[in-house]
Amino acid sequence: MHKKTGCLITASLLVLAGCQGYAPPGDGEGSFERGKLEMSAPPEQIAHFNELDTDGNGTIDPSEARTDTDLLSTFGTLDKDSDRQLSLEEYLDGQ
């Protein structure tokens, strides 16, 4: 009986150790909704958004958008809430 329990504990620890470093999609507040967006959008668009978001705060501001002239030219239209930042949702709506 003790041998089975020991094997079960060892197996559980190995599974948990394999999960270290796993970060689910999304980040911080509202991460569930962001995670759903990230999982449903084409990976190239998510990667491009993350490249533009150089400070990693989860939004693209006009200074970050300068490297993409197409995005910069439509920034005001895409910024639905007029906060001078594009959320992932606003960015994806414009793609």
C-alpha positions, 0 to 999 in steps of 0.5 A: 500500500505504501509503495502505491502511495509513494508512486502516486505522490512521485507522479504528481510531483513530476506533473506539477514540475512540468507545469512550472513556467507555464503562463496561460494566455492573457495577463493581469486584470481581465486576463480571461477575456484577453486569453479568449481573444488570444486563443481565437485570433490568428497567431501572427496578429497576436505576435505583431501586437506583442512586438508593437507593445514594446513596454509590455503593458498590454496596449499600443500607444501612438509612440509604439504604433509609429513603427507600423505606418498603416496602424498609425494612420488608422490609430484614431479610428481604431481607438474606440474609447479614445484613450490614446491606447489600442487594446488587443480587442481594438487592434484585432477589430482593425485587422 
